[in-house]
Amino acid sequence: MKDVGGAIRLAATDLSNHLACRHLTSLDLSVARGERTAPDFEAPDLWVVRERGALHEAAYLAFLDKCGLEVLNLANAGDEAQVLGETQRAMKRGVEVIAQGALSHGRWFGRPDVLRRVAKPSQVGNWSYEVYDCKLTRETRAATILQLSSYSELLEKIQGCGPEWMWVIPPGENFEGEAYRLAEYAAYFRCVKDRLARAVQGGSRIETYPEPVAHCDVCRWFRECDRRRRGDDHLSLVAGIRKQQRNQLEEWDTATMAKLAVLPIPLKERPKHGSREGIERVREQARVQVTGRSEKRLVHEVLLPVAEGLGFCRLPEPSADDVFVDLEGDPFVGQWGLQYLFGLAFNNAGDELRYEKRWALNREEEKKGFEWLVDEVMRRREANPKMHVYHFGAYEPAALKRLMGMYVTREDEIDRILRAGVLVDLHQAFKQGVRASVEEYSLKKVEA
């Protein structure tokens, strides 16, 4: 988003940003109009993703070059006007692959990763172009479809005919593209585009609030929005609260965590949104958080009454051969990520805590690490059928099943582990057994 001659110019990323967060559009618009300064904060994860993305795109271009295609990279071709001109000249020459070109029409501008020539006549020649986007994620998201649709619309304005397909290039050795038919997403694209246009036209007249969304994890405005939510004592700070519950509480003039903490229970009024039990549960969570905040300490309480199969009653009897599993992975390595650490913590014969691990820096080591961990669990299980494997959250079971399917190994062992209930999720036991003054029940927050 940029002010060009008094008019707001929009880019494909503005579409995906608006889809992720309406408040983000308001903030970026205020920067474009010179009403505020953009923050200098950048999420560490975003820097890593950007670097990995650049490497992925470079690898794809090298692959195309190796295949004998003519590749023109305009990443360093000058300013926007120069790149726009170079892109159109390259299209008219029929260059097979144009990387980091520029497209513009009206108030819209875009820098697609790659344009590839196809055998469909257009105004630029007996050929035309389709858009390719290099993405690190294994699953194509709505934001990617919107960006591709925006680039494709701009491409249509330049070459006089619309592309039939748009492509996503995920990580992989052969860079096999995922094709998406533009016509199937055109209505959705127009809908979001119109919403963004109305938001920009409305400007500061449209009030938005920094609701917490998934995009917050990588947003440059996170610190500012987080400060505002904390200053407002916003209900989203209550661990486990849902948007539907917040809407109901706001209707009851209970719009802060402090107010929720003293909401009379049991509720006399049946909520229109959510259940009575759910509202009472988050009310108690708010009470504990407000207590911890006022006393400046971590407050926790055991949830009563204790019910069979819930909370700490989910835990089996301790065994001398119990182990705690520690798995760490990097989702951006290769096509499917890489599980680089396989660890087991346990007490030895002298009742001393031990930790054994296997590191993996490539696929072969990842497979060996997976097999070692499963074999070690099965060895202990055969020696003591009462032993269990403890973990915190859903990551470890999902990783084990994924690696089993990827390498087609230890299928019987994993099946026996899952069917016998060997894996014990401490996260579920803790959430159901303890109420703590934390904003989320993640391992890092609970450990603190």
C-alpha positions as CSV (number, residue, x, y, z in Angstrom):
1,M,0.0,0.0,0.0
2,K,1.5,3.3,-1.1
3,D,0.4,6.9,-1.8
4,V,1.2,7.7,-5.5
5,G,0.3,11.2,-6.5
6,G,-2.5,11.5,-3.9
7,A,-4.0,8.1,-4.7
8,I,-3.6,4.9,-2.8
9,R,-1.9,2.2,-4.8
10,L,-2.6,-1.4,-3.8
11,A,-0.6,-4.5,-4.1
12,A,-1.4,-8.2,-4.0
13,T,0.0,-8.5,-0.5
14,D,-2.6,-5.9,0.6
15,L,-5.3,-8.4,-0.4
16,S,-3.9,-11.2,1.7
17,N,-3.3,-8.8,4.6
18,H,-6.9,-7.6,4.5
19,L,-8.1,-11.2,4.5
20,A,-5.9,-11.9,7.5
21,C,-6.8,-8.7,9.5
22,R,-9.0,-5.7,8.7
23,H,-7.2,-3.7,11.4
24,L,-3.9,-4.3,9.5
25,T,-5.4,-2.6,6.5
26,S,-6.4,0.4,8.6
27,L,-2.9,0.7,10.1
28,D,-1.1,0.3,6.7
29,L,-3.5,2.9,5.2
30,S,-2.6,5.4,7.9
31,V,1.1,4.9,7.1
32,A,0.5,5.4,3.4
33,R,-1.4,8.6,4.1
34,G,1.4,9.9,6.3
35,E,-0.7,9.8,9.4
36,R,1.7,7.6,11.4
37,T,5.1,6.0,11.1
38,A,5.5,2.3,10.3
39,P,7.0,0.3,13.2
40,D,10.6,-1.1,12.8
41,F,9.6,-4.4,14.4
42,E,9.9,-7.6,12.4
43,A,9.0,-11.0,13.8
44,P,12.1,-13.3,13.8
45,D,10.1,-16.1,12.1
46,L,9.2,-13.8,9.2
47,W,12.9,-13.1,8.6
48,V,13.6,-16.8,8.4
49,V,10.7,-17.4,6.1
50,R,11.7,-14.6,3.8
51,E,15.3,-15.9,3.6
52,R,14.1,-19.5,3.0
53,G,11.6,-18.2,0.4
54,A,14.4,-16.4,-1.5
55,L,16.5,-19.6,-1.5
56,H,13.5,-21.7,-2.7
57,E,12.9,-19.3,-5.6
58,A,16.5,-19.2,-6.5
59,A,16.6,-23.0,-6.6
60,Y,13.5,-23.1,-8.8
61,L,15.1,-20.6,-11.3
62,A,18.3,-22.7,-11.3
63,F,16.2,-25.8,-12.0
64,L,14.5,-24.1,-15.0
65,D,17.8,-22.9,-16.3
66,K,19.2,-26.4,-16.1
67,C,16.2,-27.6,-18.0
68,G,17.3,-25.4,-20.9
69,L,14.7,-22.6,-20.5
70,E,15.6,-18.9,-21.1
71,V,15.5,-17.2,-17.6
72,L,15.5,-13.5,-17.2
73,N,15.7,-12.3,-13.6
74,L,14.6,-8.6,-13.1
75,A,15.2,-8.5,-9.3
76,N,17.9,-5.9,-9.8
77,A,16.7,-4.2,-12.9
78,G,16.2,-0.8,-11.4
79,D,13.2,1.1,-9.9
80,E,9.6,0.2,-10.4
81,A,9.2,2.1,-13.6
82,Q,12.2,0.5,-15.1
83,V,11.1,-3.0,-14.0
84,L,7.7,-2.4,-15.5
85,G,9.2,-1.5,-18.8
86,E,11.7,-4.4,-18.8
87,T,8.8,-6.8,-18.0
88,Q,6.7,-5.7,-20.9
89,R,9.6,-5.8,-23.3
90,A,10.6,-9.3,-22.2
91,M,7.0,-10.4,-22.7
92,K,6.9,-9.0,-26.2
93,R,10.2,-10.8,-27.0
94,G,8.7,-14.0,-25.8
95,V,11.2,-14.7,-23.0
96,E,10.3,-18.2,-21.6
97,V,10.8,-17.3,-17.9
98,I,10.6,-13.9,-16.3
99,A,11.5,-13.7,-12.6
100,Q,10.6,-10.8,-10.3
101,G,8.9,-8.8,-13.1
102,A,6.4,-6.0,-12.4
103,L,2.8,-5.6,-13.4
104,S,0.6,-2.6,-13.0
105,H,-2.8,-1.3,-14.0
106,G,-4.9,1.5,-12.5
107,R,-4.4,1.5,-8.7
108,W,-3.0,-2.1,-8.6
109,F,0.7,-3.1,-8.7
110,G,2.4,-6.5,-8.3
111,R,5.8,-8.3,-8.4
112,P,5.0,-12.0,-9.2
113,D,7.8,-14.5,-8.5
114,V,7.8,-16.0,-12.0
115,L,6.0,-15.5,-15.3
116,R,6.2,-18.5,-17.7
117,R,5.4,-18.5,-21.4
118,V,2.6,-20.7,-22.7
119,A,1.4,-21.5,-26.2
120,K,-1.7,-19.3,-26.2
121,P,-1.8,-16.3,-28.5
122,S,-2.2,-12.8,-27.0
123,Q,-1.5,-9.2,-27.8
124,V,2.2,-9.7,-27.0
125,G,2.6,-12.4,-29.6
126,N,1.8,-16.0,-30.5
127,W,2.2,-16.7,-26.8
128,S,1.0,-15.5,-23.4
129,Y,2.1,-15.9,-19.8
130,E,0.9,-17.5,-16.6
131,V,1.9,-16.7,-13.0
132,Y,4.0,-19.0,-10.8
133,D,4.4,-18.4,-7.1
134,C,7.1,-20.1,-5.0
135,K,5.8,-21.0,-1.6
136,L,7.4,-22.8,1.4
137,T,4.1,-24.2,2.8
138,R,2.9,-27.6,1.8
139,E,-0.7,-26.5,1.8
140,T,-1.8,-23.7,-0.4
141,R,-3.7,-21.0,1.6
142,A,-6.4,-18.6,0.6
143,A,-3.9,-15.7,0.7
144,T,-1.8,-17.4,-1.9
145,I,-4.8,-17.8,-4.2
146,L,-5.7,-14.1,-3.8
147,Q,-2.2,-13.0,-4.7
148,L,-2.1,-15.3,-7.7
149,S,-5.5,-14.0,-8.8
150,S,-4.3,-10.4,-8.5
151,Y,-1.2,-11.0,-10.6
152,S,-3.2,-12.9,-13.2
153,E,-5.7,-10.0,-13.5
154,L,-2.9,-7.6,-14.0
155,L,-1.4,-9.9,-16.6
156,E,-4.6,-10.0,-18.5
157,K,-4.6,-6.2,-18.7
158,I,-1.2,-6.3,-20.3
159,Q,-1.4,-9.2,-22.7
160,G,-5.1,-8.9,-23.6
161,C,-6.1,-12.3,-22.5
162,G,-6.6,-13.9,-19.2
163,P,-4.4,-16.9,-18.1
164,E,-6.3,-20.1,-17.7
165,W,-4.1,-21.4,-14.9
166,M,-2.1,-20.1,-12.0
167,W,0.6,-22.1,-10.3
168,V,2.1,-22.7,-6.9
169,I,5.6,-24.2,-6.6
170,P,6.1,-26.0,-3.3
171,P,9.6,-27.2,-2.1
172,G,10.7,-30.4,-3.7
173,E,13.5,-31.9,-5.8
174,N,11.5,-31.8,-9.1
175,F,9.5,-28.6,-8.3
176,E,6.2,-30.1,-9.5
177,G,3.7,-27.2,-9.7
178,E,0.2,-27.2,-8.3
179,A,-2.2,-25.9,-10.9
180,Y,-5.3,-23.8,-10.0
181,R,-7.9,-22.8,-12.6
182,L,-8.3,-19.0,-12.4
183,A,-12.0,-19.1,-13.2
184,E,-12.8,-21.2,-10.2
185,Y,-11.6,-18.5,-7.8
186,A,-12.6,-15.4,-9.7
187,A,-15.8,-14.7,-7.7
188,Y,-13.9,-15.1,-4.4
189,F,-11.1,-12.8,-5.6
190,R,-13.6,-10.1,-6.7
191,C,-15.4,-10.3,-3.3
192,V,-12.2,-9.8,-1.2
193,K,-10.9,-7.2,-3.7
194,D,-14.2,-5.2,-3.4
195,R,-14.0,-5.4,0.4
196,L,-10.5,-4.0,0.4
197,A,-11.5,-1.2,-2.0
198,R,-14.3,-0.2,0.3
199,A,-12.1,-0.3,3.4
200,V,-9.5,2.0,1.6
201,Q,-12.2,4.3,0.4
202,G,-13.7,4.5,3.9
203,G,-10.4,5.1,5.5
204,S,-10.4,6.4,9.1
205,R,-14.2,6.5,9.1
206,I,-14.2,2.8,9.4
207,E,-13.3,1.8,13.0
208,T,-11.4,-1.4,13.5
209,Y,-9.9,-3.2,16.5
210,P,-6.8,-5.3,16.8
211,E,-8.5,-8.6,17.3
212,P,-5.9,-11.4,17.8
213,V,-5.6,-13.5,14.6
214,A,-3.1,-16.0,13.3
215,H,-1.3,-13.3,11.3
216,C,-0.2,-11.6,14.6
217,D,2.7,-14.1,14.8
218,V,4.4,-12.5,11.8
219,C,2.9,-8.9,11.8
220,R,5.1,-5.8,12.1
221,W,2.3,-4.2,14.1
222,F,2.1,-6.9,16.8
223,R,3.7,-4.9,19.6
224,E,1.4,-1.9,19.0
225,C,-1.7,-4.1,18.9
226,D,-0.6,-6.1,21.9
227,R,-0.1,-2.9,23.9
228,R,-3.5,-1.7,23.0
229,R,-5.2,-5.0,24.0
230,R,-3.4,-5.0,27.3
231,G,-4.2,-1.4,27.9
232,D,-7.9,-2.2,27.3
233,D,-7.7,-5.3,29.4
234,H,-9.2,-7.1,26.4
235,L,-11.1,-10.3,26.8
236,S,-8.9,-12.0,24.3
237,L,-6.2,-12.1,27.0
238,V,-8.2,-14.8,28.9
239,A,-6.8,-18.2,28.1
240,G,-9.1,-20.4,26.1
241,I,-11.8,-17.8,25.5
242,R,-13.6,-18.0,22.1
243,K,-14.8,-15.2,19.9
244,Q,-18.4,-16.3,20.3
245,Q,-18.0,-16.1,24.1
246,R,-16.4,-12.6,23.9
247,N,-19.3,-11.4,21.7
248,Q,-21.8,-12.6,24.3
249,L,-19.9,-11.0,27.2
250,E,-19.7,-7.7,25.4
251,E,-23.5,-7.8,25.0
252,W,-23.6,-8.2,28.8
253,D,-21.4,-5.1,29.2
254,T,-18.6,-7.3,30.4
255,A,-15.8,-6.3,27.9
256,T,-12.7,-6.5,30.1
257,M,-10.9,-9.4,31.9
258,A,-11.4,-7.6,35.2
259,K,-15.2,-7.4,34.7
260,L,-15.3,-11.0,33.7
261,A,-13.4,-12.0,36.8
262,V,-16.2,-10.8,39.0
263,L,-19.2,-11.8,36.8
264,P,-21.7,-13.4,39.2
265,I,-21.9,-17.2,38.8
266,P,-23.8,-19.4,38.4
267,L,-25.2,-17.4,35.5
268,K,-28.8,-16.3,35.9
269,E,-29.2,-15.6,32.2
270,R,-28.9,-18.1,29.4
271,P,-26.3,-16.9,26.9
272,K,-27.5,-16.5,23.3
273,H,-23.9,-17.3,22.1
274,G,-22.1,-20.3,23.6
275,S,-23.1,-22.5,26.6
276,R,-23.6,-21.5,30.2
277,E,-20.9,-23.9,31.3
278,G,-18.4,-22.4,28.8
279,I,-19.0,-18.9,30.0
280,E,-18.6,-19.9,33.6
281,R,-15.4,-21.7,32.8
282,V,-13.7,-18.7,31.2
283,R,-15.0,-16.6,34.0
284,E,-13.1,-18.7,36.5
285,Q,-10.0,-18.6,34.2
286,A,-10.3,-14.7,34.2
287,R,-10.5,-14.7,38.0
288,V,-7.3,-16.7,38.4
289,Q,-5.5,-14.5,35.9
290,V,-6.6,-11.3,37.5
291,T,-5.5,-12.7,40.9
292,G,-2.1,-13.6,39.5
293,R,-1.8,-10.2,37.9
294,S,-2.7,-8.3,41.1
295,E,-0.4,-10.5,43.3
296,K,2.4,-10.5,40.7
297,R,2.9,-14.2,40.9
298,L,1.9,-17.4,39.2
299,V,-1.4,-18.6,40.7
300,H,-2.8,-22.1,40.2
301,E,-5.5,-24.2,41.6
302,V,-6.6,-27.8,41.2
303,L,-9.9,-28.3,39.4
304,L,-12.5,-30.1,41.5
305,P,-14.3,-32.4,41.6
306,V,-11.8,-34.8,40.2
307,A,-13.5,-37.0,37.6
308,E,-12.4,-40.4,36.2
309,G,-10.7,-40.1,32.9
310,L,-10.2,-36.3,33.2
311,G,-7.3,-34.1,34.3
312,F,-4.7,-35.9,36.4
313,C,-7.0,-39.0,36.4
314,R,-5.9,-39.4,32.8
315,L,-2.4,-40.3,33.9
316,P,-1.5,-44.0,34.4
317,E,0.4,-45.3,37.4
318,P,4.1,-44.3,37.3
319,S,6.5,-46.9,36.1
320,A,10.3,-47.1,36.5
321,D,10.6,-47.4,32.7
322,D,8.5,-44.4,31.7
323,V,10.1,-42.0,29.2
324,F,9.5,-38.5,28.1
325,V,9.8,-37.9,24.4
326,D,11.4,-34.7,23.0
327,L,11.0,-34.1,19.2
328,E,12.1,-30.9,17.4
329,G,11.7,-30.2,13.7
330,D,12.1,-27.5,11.0
331,P,9.0,-27.3,8.8
332,F,10.9,-25.4,6.0
333,V,13.5,-27.9,5.2
334,G,12.8,-29.6,1.8
335,Q,9.3,-30.6,0.8
336,W,8.1,-32.1,4.1
337,G,10.3,-30.4,6.7
338,L,13.0,-32.2,8.8
339,Q,12.8,-33.8,12.2
340,Y,16.2,-32.9,13.4
341,L,16.1,-34.1,17.1
342,F,14.8,-37.3,18.6
343,G,15.2,-37.3,22.4
344,L,14.2,-39.5,25.3
345,A,14.4,-38.5,29.0
346,F,14.2,-41.2,31.7
347,N,15.5,-42.3,35.1
348,N,18.3,-44.9,35.0
349,A,18.9,-47.7,37.4
350,G,20.3,-45.3,40.0
351,D,17.2,-43.1,39.7
352,E,19.2,-40.4,38.0
353,L,17.7,-38.4,35.1
354,R,19.2,-39.3,31.8
355,Y,18.7,-37.9,28.3
356,E,19.6,-39.7,25.1
357,K,19.2,-38.2,21.7
358,R,19.8,-38.6,18.0
359,W,20.5,-35.7,15.7
360,A,19.4,-35.6,12.1
361,L,20.7,-33.3,9.4
362,N,19.4,-35.2,6.4
363,R,16.8,-37.7,5.4
364,E,18.9,-40.8,6.1
365,E,19.6,-39.6,9.6
366,E,16.0,-38.6,10.1
367,K,14.9,-42.1,9.3
368,K,17.5,-43.7,11.6
369,G,16.6,-41.3,14.4
370,F,12.9,-42.2,14.0
371,E,13.7,-45.9,14.0
372,W,15.9,-45.6,17.0
373,L,13.3,-43.8,19.1
374,V,10.5,-46.3,18.2
375,D,12.8,-49.3,18.8
376,E,13.9,-47.9,22.2
377,V,10.2,-47.5,23.2
378,M,9.4,-51.0,22.1
379,R,12.4,-52.4,23.9
380,R,11.3,-50.8,27.1
381,R,7.6,-51.8,26.5
382,E,8.6,-55.4,26.1
383,A,10.6,-55.4,29.3
384,N,7.8,-53.6,31.2
385,P,4.3,-53.6,29.6
386,K,3.2,-50.9,32.2
387,M,5.6,-48.2,30.9
388,H,4.3,-45.2,29.0
389,V,5.7,-42.4,26.8
390,Y,4.8,-38.9,28.0
391,H,4.6,-35.8,25.7
392,F,3.1,-32.3,25.8
393,G,0.6,-31.6,23.0
394,A,-0.3,-33.1,19.7
395,Y,3.0,-32.5,17.9
396,E,4.8,-35.8,18.9
397,P,2.0,-38.3,17.9
398,A,1.5,-36.4,14.6
399,A,5.2,-36.4,13.9
400,L,5.6,-40.1,14.6
401,K,2.7,-41.0,12.3
402,R,4.0,-38.7,9.6
403,L,7.5,-40.3,9.7
404,M,6.0,-43.8,9.7
405,G,4.1,-43.0,6.5
406,M,7.0,-41.2,4.8
407,Y,9.6,-43.9,5.3
408,V,7.2,-46.9,5.4
409,T,8.9,-48.3,8.4
410,R,7.9,-49.3,11.9
411,E,4.2,-49.4,11.0
412,D,3.4,-52.4,13.3
413,E,5.2,-50.8,16.2
414,I,3.5,-47.4,15.8
415,D,0.1,-49.2,15.5
416,R,0.7,-51.1,18.7
417,I,1.9,-48.0,20.5
418,L,-1.2,-46.1,19.5
419,R,-3.7,-48.9,20.2
420,A,-2.3,-49.7,23.6
421,G,-2.4,-46.1,24.7
422,V,1.3,-45.9,25.4
423,L,1.4,-42.2,24.5
424,V,0.2,-39.9,27.3
425,D,-0.6,-36.3,26.6
426,L,0.4,-34.1,29.6
427,H,-1.1,-31.1,28.0
428,Q,-4.6,-32.5,28.1
429,A,-4.1,-33.7,31.7
430,F,-2.8,-30.3,32.8
431,K,-5.6,-28.3,31.1
432,Q,-8.3,-30.5,32.6
433,G,-6.6,-30.7,36.0
434,V,-5.2,-27.2,36.8
435,R,-6.4,-23.7,36.3
436,A,-3.4,-21.3,36.2
437,S,-2.9,-17.6,35.8
438,V,-1.4,-17.9,32.2
439,E,-2.7,-16.5,29.0
440,E,-2.2,-19.8,27.2
441,Y,-1.5,-23.3,28.3
442,S,1.6,-23.8,26.2
443,L,4.6,-25.6,27.6
444,K,6.7,-22.4,27.7
445,K,4.0,-20.5,29.5
446,V,3.3,-23.3,32.0
447,E,7.0,-23.9,32.7
448,A,7.5,-20.2,33.4
